[in-house]
Amino acid sequence: MFFFAVLVAMGVLLGAAAHTTLSGFLTAAAFIAAWLLAFGAREGVAHLRRR
């Protein structure tokens, strides 16, 4: 069931990306990438402090 939910979610996201402009898609992708990098850095720092 989880795999099916992931496939449906991926289909919705890819469908939404197909209907946006390239500049809008790249802007959203850059924002998401920056957020993921910030989250990863914050978690890495927190992991080092716990040691």
PDBQT receptor file of N, H, CA, C and O in Angstrom, charges set to zero:
ATOM      1  N   MET A   1       0.825  -1.190   0.000  1.00  0.00    +0.000 N 
ATOM      2  CA  MET A   1       0.000   0.000   0.000  1.00  0.00    +0.000 C 
ATOM      3  C   MET A   1       0.873   1.259   0.000  1.00  0.00    +0.000 C 
ATOM      4  O   MET A   1       0.557   2.243  -0.669  1.00  0.00    +0.000 OA
ATOM      5  N   PHE A   2       1.974   1.215   0.758  1.00  0.00    +0.000 N 
ATOM      6  H   PHE A   2       2.231   0.416   1.302  1.00  0.00    +0.000 HD
ATOM      7  CA  PHE A   2       2.868   2.374   0.816  1.00  0.00    +0.000 C 
ATOM      8  C   PHE A   2       3.455   2.667  -0.566  1.00  0.00    +0.000 C 
ATOM      9  O   PHE A   2       3.542   3.823  -0.982  1.00  0.00    +0.000 OA
ATOM     10  N   PHE A   3       3.856   1.602  -1.275  1.00  0.00    +0.000 N 
ATOM     11  H   PHE A   3       3.785   0.663  -0.938  1.00  0.00    +0.000 HD
ATOM     12  CA  PHE A   3       4.438   1.771  -2.606  1.00  0.00    +0.000 C 
ATOM     13  C   PHE A   3       3.428   2.413  -3.554  1.00  0.00    +0.000 C 
ATOM     14  O   PHE A   3       3.794   3.276  -4.353  1.00  0.00    +0.000 OA
ATOM     15  N   PHE A   4       2.180   2.008  -3.476  1.00  0.00    +0.000 N 
ATOM     16  H   PHE A   4       1.883   1.308  -2.827  1.00  0.00    +0.000 HD
ATOM     17  CA  PHE A   4       1.131   2.587  -4.310  1.00  0.00    +0.000 C 
ATOM     18  C   PHE A   4       0.952   4.069  -3.994  1.00  0.00    +0.000 C 
ATOM     19  O   PHE A   4       0.806   4.884  -4.905  1.00  0.00    +0.000 OA
ATOM     20  N   ALA A   5       0.962   4.422  -2.712  1.00  0.00    +0.000 N 
ATOM     21  H   ALA A   5       1.081   3.760  -1.972  1.00  0.00    +0.000 HD
ATOM     22  CA  ALA A   5       0.817   5.825  -2.315  1.00  0.00    +0.000 C 
ATOM     23  C   ALA A   5       1.982   6.661  -2.841  1.00  0.00    +0.000 C 
ATOM     24  O   ALA A   5       1.788   7.796  -3.278  1.00  0.00    +0.000 OA
ATOM     25  N   VAL A   6       3.182   6.107  -2.800  1.00  0.00    +0.000 N 
ATOM     26  H   VAL A   6       3.340   5.185  -2.445  1.00  0.00    +0.000 HD
ATOM     27  CA  VAL A   6       4.352   6.823  -3.321  1.00  0.00    +0.000 C 
ATOM     28  C   VAL A   6       4.223   7.029  -4.828  1.00  0.00    +0.000 C 
ATOM     29  O   VAL A   6       4.541   8.105  -5.336  1.00  0.00    +0.000 OA
ATOM     30  N   LEU A   7       3.764   6.015  -5.539  1.00  0.00    +0.000 N 
ATOM     31  H   LEU A   7       3.506   5.142  -5.127  1.00  0.00    +0.000 HD
ATOM     32  CA  LEU A   7       3.586   6.154  -6.984  1.00  0.00    +0.000 C 
ATOM     33  C   LEU A   7       2.526   7.206  -7.329  1.00  0.00    +0.000 C 
ATOM     34  O   LEU A   7       2.704   7.980  -8.270  1.00  0.00    +0.000 OA
ATOM     35  N   VAL A   8       1.449   7.235  -6.585  1.00  0.00    +0.000 N 
ATOM     36  H   VAL A   8       1.305   6.606  -5.820  1.00  0.00    +0.000 HD
ATOM     37  CA  VAL A   8       0.410   8.240  -6.825  1.00  0.00    +0.000 C 
ATOM     38  C   VAL A   8       0.941   9.639  -6.544  1.00  0.00    +0.000 C 
ATOM     39  O   VAL A   8       0.716  10.560  -7.329  1.00  0.00    +0.000 OA
ATOM     40  N   ALA A   9       1.639   9.800  -5.437  1.00  0.00    +0.000 N 
ATOM     41  H   ALA A   9       1.822   9.052  -4.799  1.00  0.00    +0.000 HD
ATOM     42  CA  ALA A   9       2.196  11.109  -5.095  1.00  0.00    +0.000 C 
ATOM     43  C   ALA A   9       3.207  11.559  -6.143  1.00  0.00    +0.000 C 
ATOM     44  O   ALA A   9       3.224  12.730  -6.523  1.00  0.00    +0.000 OA
ATOM     45  N   MET A  10       4.042  10.650  -6.608  1.00  0.00    +0.000 N 
ATOM     46  H   MET A  10       4.028   9.699  -6.300  1.00  0.00    +0.000 HD
ATOM     47  CA  MET A  10       5.025  10.994  -7.627  1.00  0.00    +0.000 C 
ATOM     48  C   MET A  10       4.334  11.399  -8.932  1.00  0.00    +0.000 C 
ATOM     49  O   MET A  10       4.766  12.335  -9.605  1.00  0.00    +0.000 OA
ATOM     50  N   GLY A  11       3.277  10.700  -9.277  1.00  0.00    +0.000 N 
ATOM     51  H   GLY A  11       2.926   9.940  -8.730  1.00  0.00    +0.000 HD
ATOM     52  CA  GLY A  11       2.530  11.046 -10.489  1.00  0.00    +0.000 C 
ATOM     53  C   GLY A  11       1.904  12.423 -10.394  1.00  0.00    +0.000 C 
ATOM     54  O   GLY A  11       1.910  13.179 -11.366  1.00  0.00    +0.000 OA
ATOM     55  N   VAL A  12       1.366  12.754  -9.237  1.00  0.00    +0.000 N 
ATOM     56  H   VAL A  12       1.361  12.140  -8.447  1.00  0.00    +0.000 HD
ATOM     57  CA  VAL A  12       0.769  14.081  -9.053  1.00  0.00    +0.000 C 
ATOM     58  C   VAL A  12       1.834  15.158  -9.153  1.00  0.00    +0.000 C 
ATOM     59  O   VAL A  12       1.626  16.174  -9.816  1.00  0.00    +0.000 OA
ATOM     60  N   LEU A  13       2.970  14.951  -8.504  1.00  0.00    +0.000 N 
ATOM     61  H   LEU A  13       3.139  14.126  -7.965  1.00  0.00    +0.000 HD
ATOM     62  CA  LEU A  13       4.035  15.959  -8.532  1.00  0.00    +0.000 C 
ATOM     63  C   LEU A  13       4.627  16.124  -9.924  1.00  0.00    +0.000 C 
ATOM     64  O   LEU A  13       4.885  17.247 -10.357  1.00  0.00    +0.000 OA
ATOM     65  N   LEU A  14       4.845  15.023 -10.627  1.00  0.00    +0.000 N 
ATOM     66  H   LEU A  14       4.636  14.111 -10.275  1.00  0.00    +0.000 HD
ATOM     67  CA  LEU A  14       5.391  15.126 -11.985  1.00  0.00    +0.000 C 
ATOM     68  C   LEU A  14       4.387  15.764 -12.928  1.00  0.00    +0.000 C 
ATOM     69  O   LEU A  14       4.765  16.515 -13.827  1.00  0.00    +0.000 OA
ATOM     70  N   GLY A  15       3.123  15.471 -12.729  1.00  0.00    +0.000 N 
ATOM     71  H   GLY A  15       2.816  14.861 -11.998  1.00  0.00    +0.000 HD
ATOM     72  CA  GLY A  15       2.096  16.102 -13.553  1.00  0.00    +0.000 C 
ATOM     73  C   GLY A  15       2.035  17.597 -13.322  1.00  0.00    +0.000 C 
ATOM     74  O   GLY A  15       1.867  18.371 -14.265  1.00  0.00    +0.000 OA
ATOM     75  N   ALA A  16       2.172  18.007 -12.071  1.00  0.00    +0.000 N 
ATOM     76  H   ALA A  16       2.309  17.379 -11.305  1.00  0.00    +0.000 HD
ATOM     77  CA  ALA A  16       2.168  19.437 -11.763  1.00  0.00    +0.000 C 
ATOM     78  C   ALA A  16       3.400  20.115 -12.339  1.00  0.00    +0.000 C 
ATOM     79  O   ALA A  16       3.315  21.244 -12.823  1.00  0.00    +0.000 OA
ATOM     80  N   ALA A  17       4.531  19.448 -12.294  1.00  0.00    +0.000 N 
ATOM     81  H   ALA A  17       4.599  18.531 -11.900  1.00  0.00    +0.000 HD
ATOM     82  CA  ALA A  17       5.766  20.033 -12.829  1.00  0.00    +0.000 C 
ATOM     83  C   ALA A  17       5.695  20.156 -14.345  1.00  0.00    +0.000 C 
ATOM     84  O   ALA A  17       6.287  21.071 -14.918  1.00  0.00    +0.000 OA
ATOM     85  N   ALA A  18       4.986  19.257 -14.994  1.00  0.00    +0.000 N 
ATOM     86  H   ALA A  18       4.505  18.514 -14.529  1.00  0.00    +0.000 HD
ATOM     87  CA  ALA A  18       4.889  19.301 -16.451  1.00  0.00    +0.000 C 
ATOM     88  C   ALA A  18       4.067  20.489 -16.936  1.00  0.00    +0.000 C 
ATOM     89  O   ALA A  18       4.211  20.909 -18.084  1.00  0.00    +0.000 OA
ATOM     90  N   HIS A  19       3.209  21.035 -16.080  1.00  0.00    +0.000 N 
ATOM     91  H   HIS A  19       3.092  20.694 -15.147  1.00  0.00    +0.000 HD
ATOM     92  CA  HIS A  19       2.340  22.131 -16.493  1.00  0.00    +0.000 C 
ATOM     93  C   HIS A  19       2.838  23.494 -16.048  1.00  0.00    +0.000 C 
ATOM     94  O   HIS A  19       2.136  24.490 -16.229  1.00  0.00    +0.000 OA
ATOM     95  N   THR A  20       4.021  23.565 -15.476  1.00  0.00    +0.000 N 
ATOM     96  H   THR A  20       4.591  22.756 -15.329  1.00  0.00    +0.000 HD
ATOM     97  CA  THR A  20       4.575  24.856 -15.081  1.00  0.00    +0.000 C 
ATOM     98  C   THR A  20       5.603  25.300 -16.116  1.00  0.00    +0.000 C 
ATOM     99  O   THR A  20       6.040  24.506 -16.950  1.00  0.00    +0.000 OA
ATOM    100  N   THR A  21       5.977  26.546 -16.058  1.00  0.00    +0.000 N 
ATOM    101  H   THR A  21       5.622  27.190 -15.380  1.00  0.00    +0.000 HD
ATOM    102  CA  THR A  21       7.029  27.032 -16.944  1.00  0.00    +0.000 C 
ATOM    103  C   THR A  21       8.379  26.517 -16.449  1.00  0.00    +0.000 C 
ATOM    104  O   THR A  21       8.517  26.132 -15.288  1.00  0.00    +0.000 OA
ATOM    105  N   LEU A  22       9.348  26.513 -17.316  1.00  0.00    +0.000 N 
ATOM    106  H   LEU A  22       9.237  26.826 -18.260  1.00  0.00    +0.000 HD
ATOM    107  CA  LEU A  22      10.675  26.040 -16.936  1.00  0.00    +0.000 C 
ATOM    108  C   LEU A  22      11.285  26.916 -15.853  1.00  0.00    +0.000 C 
ATOM    109  O   LEU A  22      11.915  26.405 -14.927  1.00  0.00    +0.000 OA
ATOM    110  N   SER A  23      11.107  28.226 -15.957  1.00  0.00    +0.000 N 
ATOM    111  H   SER A  23      10.595  28.641 -16.709  1.00  0.00    +0.000 HD
ATOM    112  CA  SER A  23      11.676  29.109 -14.939  1.00  0.00    +0.000 C 
ATOM    113  C   SER A  23      11.000  28.896 -13.586  1.00  0.00    +0.000 C 
ATOM    114  O   SER A  23      11.669  28.930 -12.553  1.00  0.00    +0.000 OA
ATOM    115  N   GLY A  24       9.704  28.680 -13.575  1.00  0.00    +0.000 N 
ATOM    116  H   GLY A  24       9.160  28.652 -14.414  1.00  0.00    +0.000 HD
ATOM    117  CA  GLY A  24       9.005  28.413 -12.325  1.00  0.00    +0.000 C 
ATOM    118  C   GLY A  24       9.441  27.095 -11.716  1.00  0.00    +0.000 C 
ATOM    119  O   GLY A  24       9.624  26.992 -10.503  1.00  0.00    +0.000 OA
ATOM    120  N   PHE A  25       9.608  26.082 -12.566  1.00  0.00    +0.000 N 
ATOM    121  H   PHE A  25       9.460  26.166 -13.551  1.00  0.00    +0.000 HD
ATOM    122  CA  PHE A  25      10.062  24.778 -12.096  1.00  0.00    +0.000 C 
ATOM    123  C   PHE A  25      11.466  24.862 -11.514  1.00  0.00    +0.000 C 
ATOM    124  O   PHE A  25      11.734  24.293 -10.456  1.00  0.00    +0.000 OA
ATOM    125  N   LEU A  26      12.364  25.569 -12.197  1.00  0.00    +0.000 N 
ATOM    126  H   LEU A  26      12.146  26.032 -13.056  1.00  0.00    +0.000 HD
ATOM    127  CA  LEU A  26      13.739  25.689 -11.713  1.00  0.00    +0.000 C 
ATOM    128  C   LEU A  26      13.810  26.521 -10.426  1.00  0.00    +0.000 C 
ATOM    129  O   LEU A  26      14.630  26.240  -9.552  1.00  0.00    +0.000 OA
ATOM    130  N   THR A  27      12.964  27.531 -10.311  1.00  0.00    +0.000 N 
ATOM    131  H   THR A  27      12.298  27.760 -11.021  1.00  0.00    +0.000 HD
ATOM    132  CA  THR A  27      12.922  28.325  -9.084  1.00  0.00    +0.000 C 
ATOM    133  C   THR A  27      12.462  27.467  -7.910  1.00  0.00    +0.000 C 
ATOM    134  O   THR A  27      13.055  27.508  -6.832  1.00  0.00    +0.000 OA
ATOM    135  N   ALA A  28      11.411  26.697  -8.122  1.00  0.00    +0.000 N 
ATOM    136  H   ALA A  28      10.929  26.664  -8.998  1.00  0.00    +0.000 HD
ATOM    137  CA  ALA A  28      10.910  25.817  -7.060  1.00  0.00    +0.000 C 
ATOM    138  C   ALA A  28      11.946  24.751  -6.709  1.00  0.00    +0.000 C 
ATOM    139  O   ALA A  28      12.133  24.430  -5.535  1.00  0.00    +0.000 OA
ATOM    140  N   ALA A  29      12.617  24.204  -7.719  1.00  0.00    +0.000 N 
ATOM    141  H   ALA A  29      12.465  24.465  -8.673  1.00  0.00    +0.000 HD
ATOM    142  CA  ALA A  29      13.635  23.183  -7.469  1.00  0.00    +0.000 C 
ATOM    143  C   ALA A  29      14.804  23.764  -6.675  1.00  0.00    +0.000 C 
ATOM    144  O   ALA A  29      15.332  23.102  -5.782  1.00  0.00    +0.000 OA
ATOM    145  N   ALA A  30      15.208  24.984  -6.987  1.00  0.00    +0.000 N 
ATOM    146  H   ALA A  30      14.778  25.522  -7.712  1.00  0.00    +0.000 HD
ATOM    147  CA  ALA A  30      16.301  25.621  -6.256  1.00  0.00    +0.000 C 
ATOM    148  C   ALA A  30      15.896  25.893  -4.809  1.00  0.00    +0.000 C 
ATOM    149  O   ALA A  30      16.702  25.716  -3.896  1.00  0.00    +0.000 OA
ATOM    150  N   PHE A  31      14.656  26.322  -4.596  1.00  0.00    +0.000 N 
ATOM    151  H   PHE A  31      14.001  26.467  -5.338  1.00  0.00    +0.000 HD
ATOM    152  CA  PHE A  31      14.173  26.573  -3.245  1.00  0.00    +0.000 C 
ATOM    153  C   PHE A  31      14.141  25.283  -2.434  1.00  0.00    +0.000 C 
ATOM    154  O   PHE A  31      14.560  25.267  -1.276  1.00  0.00    +0.000 OA
ATOM    155  N   ILE A  32      13.655  24.222  -3.024  1.00  0.00    +0.000 N 
ATOM    156  H   ILE A  32      13.314  24.235  -3.965  1.00  0.00    +0.000 HD
ATOM    157  CA  ILE A  32      13.592  22.935  -2.326  1.00  0.00    +0.000 C 
ATOM    158  C   ILE A  32      14.992  22.418  -2.025  1.00  0.00    +0.000 C 
ATOM    159  O   ILE A  32      15.237  21.899  -0.936  1.00  0.00    +0.000 OA
ATOM    160  N   ALA A  33      15.913  22.552  -2.976  1.00  0.00    +0.000 N 
ATOM    161  H   ALA A  33      15.714  22.973  -3.860  1.00  0.00    +0.000 HD
ATOM    162  CA  ALA A  33      17.287  22.100  -2.760  1.00  0.00    +0.000 C 
ATOM    163  C   ALA A  33      17.948  22.895  -1.633  1.00  0.00    +0.000 C 
ATOM    164  O   ALA A  33      18.654  22.322  -0.803  1.00  0.00    +0.000 OA
ATOM    165  N   ALA A  34      17.726  24.198  -1.600  1.00  0.00    +0.000 N 
ATOM    166  H   ALA A  34      17.153  24.663  -2.274  1.00  0.00    +0.000 HD
ATOM    167  CA  ALA A  34      18.301  25.023  -0.528  1.00  0.00    +0.000 C 
ATOM    168  C   ALA A  34      17.723  24.625   0.823  1.00  0.00    +0.000 C 
ATOM    169  O   ALA A  34      18.450  24.555   1.814  1.00  0.00    +0.000 OA
ATOM    170  N   TRP A  35      16.424  24.367   0.870  1.00  0.00    +0.000 N 
ATOM    171  H   TRP A  35      15.833  24.424   0.065  1.00  0.00    +0.000 HD
ATOM    172  CA  TRP A  35      15.790  23.953   2.124  1.00  0.00    +0.000 C 
ATOM    173  C   TRP A  35      16.347  22.611   2.592  1.00  0.00    +0.000 C 
ATOM    174  O   TRP A  35      16.612  22.431   3.780  1.00  0.00    +0.000 OA
ATOM    175  N   LEU A  36      16.526  21.673   1.670  1.00  0.00    +0.000 N 
ATOM    176  H   LEU A  36      16.311  21.819   0.704  1.00  0.00    +0.000 HD
ATOM    177  CA  LEU A  36      17.080  20.369   2.039  1.00  0.00    +0.000 C 
ATOM    178  C   LEU A  36      18.519  20.486   2.528  1.00  0.00    +0.000 C 
ATOM    179  O   LEU A  36      18.906  19.806   3.478  1.00  0.00    +0.000 OA
ATOM    180  N   LEU A  37      19.308  21.334   1.894  1.00  0.00    +0.000 N 
ATOM    181  H   LEU A  37      18.993  21.887   1.123  1.00  0.00    +0.000 HD
ATOM    182  CA  LEU A  37      20.689  21.542   2.343  1.00  0.00    +0.000 C 
ATOM    183  C   LEU A  37      20.724  22.164   3.736  1.00  0.00    +0.000 C 
ATOM    184  O   LEU A  37      21.516  21.751   4.583  1.00  0.00    +0.000 OA
ATOM    185  N   ALA A  38      19.867  23.153   3.973  1.00  0.00    +0.000 N 
ATOM    186  H   ALA A  38      19.223  23.488   3.285  1.00  0.00    +0.000 HD
ATOM    187  CA  ALA A  38      19.818  23.780   5.293  1.00  0.00    +0.000 C 
ATOM    188  C   ALA A  38      19.370  22.780   6.355  1.00  0.00    +0.000 C 
ATOM    189  O   ALA A  38      19.919  22.751   7.456  1.00  0.00    +0.000 OA
ATOM    190  N   PHE A  39      18.377  21.964   6.025  1.00  0.00    +0.000 N 
ATOM    191  H   PHE A  39      17.931  21.988   5.130  1.00  0.00    +0.000 HD
ATOM    192  CA  PHE A  39      17.894  20.958   6.962  1.00  0.00    +0.000 C 
ATOM    193  C   PHE A  39      18.986  19.932   7.263  1.00  0.00    +0.000 C 
ATOM    194  O   PHE A  39      19.183  19.549   8.416  1.00  0.00    +0.000 OA
ATOM    195  N   GLY A  40      19.693  19.488   6.222  1.00  0.00    +0.000 N 
ATOM    196  H   GLY A  40      19.532  19.798   5.285  1.00  0.00    +0.000 HD
ATOM    197  CA  GLY A  40      20.771  18.523   6.415  1.00  0.00    +0.000 C 
ATOM    198  C   GLY A  40      21.902  19.083   7.248  1.00  0.00    +0.000 C 
ATOM    199  O   GLY A  40      22.455  18.387   8.099  1.00  0.00    +0.000 OA
ATOM    200  N   ALA A  41      22.250  20.336   7.010  1.00  0.00    +0.000 N 
ATOM    201  H   ALA A  41      21.801  20.902   6.318  1.00  0.00    +0.000 HD
ATOM    202  CA  ALA A  41      23.312  20.965   7.798  1.00  0.00    +0.000 C 
ATOM    203  C   ALA A  41      22.894  21.101   9.255  1.00  0.00    +0.000 C 
ATOM    204  O   ALA A  41      23.691  20.846  10.158  1.00  0.00    +0.000 OA
ATOM    205  N   ARG A  42      21.648  21.502   9.487  1.00  0.00    +0.000 N 
ATOM    206  H   ARG A  42      21.000  21.709   8.754  1.00  0.00    +0.000 HD
ATOM    207  CA  ARG A  42      21.157  21.644  10.860  1.00  0.00    +0.000 C 
ATOM    208  C   ARG A  42      21.142  20.302  11.587  1.00  0.00    +0.000 C 
ATOM    209  O   ARG A  42      21.527  20.219  12.753  1.00  0.00    +0.000 OA
ATOM    210  N   GLU A  43      20.703  19.269  10.907  1.00  0.00    +0.000 N 
ATOM    211  H   GLU A  43      20.390  19.336   9.960  1.00  0.00    +0.000 HD
ATOM    212  CA  GLU A  43      20.683  17.939  11.516  1.00  0.00    +0.000 C 
ATOM    213  C   GLU A  43      22.098  17.420  11.765  1.00  0.00    +0.000 C 
ATOM    214  O   GLU A  43      22.349  16.755  12.770  1.00  0.00    +0.000 OA
ATOM    215  N   GLY A  44      23.023  17.724  10.852  1.00  0.00    +0.000 N 
ATOM    216  H   GLY A  44      22.820  18.264  10.035  1.00  0.00    +0.000 HD
ATOM    217  CA  GLY A  44      24.409  17.305  11.040  1.00  0.00    +0.000 C 
ATOM    218  C   GLY A  44      25.044  17.966  12.234  1.00  0.00    +0.000 C 
ATOM    219  O   GLY A  44      25.763  17.321  12.998  1.00  0.00    +0.000 OA
ATOM    220  N   VAL A  45      24.783  19.262  12.405  1.00  0.00    +0.000 N 
ATOM    221  H   VAL A  45      24.199  19.785  11.784  1.00  0.00    +0.000 HD
ATOM    222  CA  VAL A  45      25.316  19.987  13.557  1.00  0.00    +0.000 C 
ATOM    223  C   VAL A  45      24.705  19.437  14.849  1.00  0.00    +0.000 C 
ATOM    224  O   VAL A  45      25.408  19.263  15.844  1.00  0.00    +0.000 OA
ATOM    225  N   ALA A  46      23.415  19.170  14.831  1.00  0.00    +0.000 N 
ATOM    226  H   ALA A  46      22.844  19.312  14.023  1.00  0.00    +0.000 HD
ATOM    227  CA  ALA A  46      22.753  18.629  16.012  1.00  0.00    +0.000 C 
ATOM    228  C   ALA A  46      23.291  17.240  16.352  1.00  0.00    +0.000 C 
ATOM    229  O   ALA A  46      23.418  16.893  17.526  1.00  0.00    +0.000 OA
ATOM    230  N   HIS A  47      23.603  16.455  15.342  1.00  0.00    +0.000 N 
ATOM    231  H   HIS A  47      23.500  16.737  14.388  1.00  0.00    +0.000 HD
ATOM    232  CA  HIS A  47      24.156  15.115  15.580  1.00  0.00    +0.000 C 
ATOM    233  C   HIS A  47      25.543  15.220  16.199  1.00  0.00    +0.000 C 
ATOM    234  O   HIS A  47      25.882  14.437  17.086  1.00  0.00    +0.000 OA
ATOM    235  N   LEU A  48      26.346  16.170  15.747  1.00  0.00    +0.000 N 
ATOM    236  H   LEU A  48      26.071  16.806  15.027  1.00  0.00    +0.000 HD
ATOM    237  CA  LEU A  48      27.695  16.333  16.306  1.00  0.00    +0.000 C 
ATOM    238  C   LEU A  48      27.639  16.833  17.748  1.00  0.00    +0.000 C 
ATOM    239  O   LEU A  48      28.481  16.461  18.565  1.00  0.00    +0.000 OA
ATOM    240  N   ARG A  49      26.657  17.673  18.064  1.00  0.00    +0.000 N 
ATOM    241  H   ARG A  49      25.973  17.976  17.400  1.00  0.00    +0.000 HD
ATOM    242  CA  ARG A  49      26.540  18.192  19.430  1.00  0.00    +0.000 C 
ATOM    243  C   ARG A  49      26.096  17.117  20.417  1.00  0.00    +0.000 C 
ATOM    244  O   ARG A  49      26.431  17.178  21.600  1.00  0.00    +0.000 OA
ATOM    245  N   ARG A  50      25.343  16.131  19.929  1.00  0.00    +0.000 N 
ATOM    246  H   ARG A  50      25.071  16.081  18.968  1.00  0.00    +0.000 HD
ATOM    247  CA  ARG A  50      24.865  15.064  20.812  1.00  0.00    +0.000 C 
ATOM    248  C   ARG A  50      25.962  14.096  21.189  1.00  0.00    +0.000 C 
ATOM    249  O   ARG A  50      25.812  13.360  22.165  1.00  0.00    +0.000 OA
ATOM    250  N   ARG A  51      27.045  14.068  20.466  1.00  0.00    +0.000 N 
ATOM    251  H   ARG A  51      27.167  14.666  19.674  1.00  0.00    +0.000 HD
ATOM    252  CA  ARG A  51      28.138  13.134  20.756  1.00  0.00    +0.000 C 
ATOM    253  C   ARG A  51      28.965  13.572  21.907  1.00  0.00    +0.000 C 
ATOM    254  O   ARG A  51      29.923  12.891  22.273  1.00  0.00    +0.000 OA
TER     255      ARG A  51
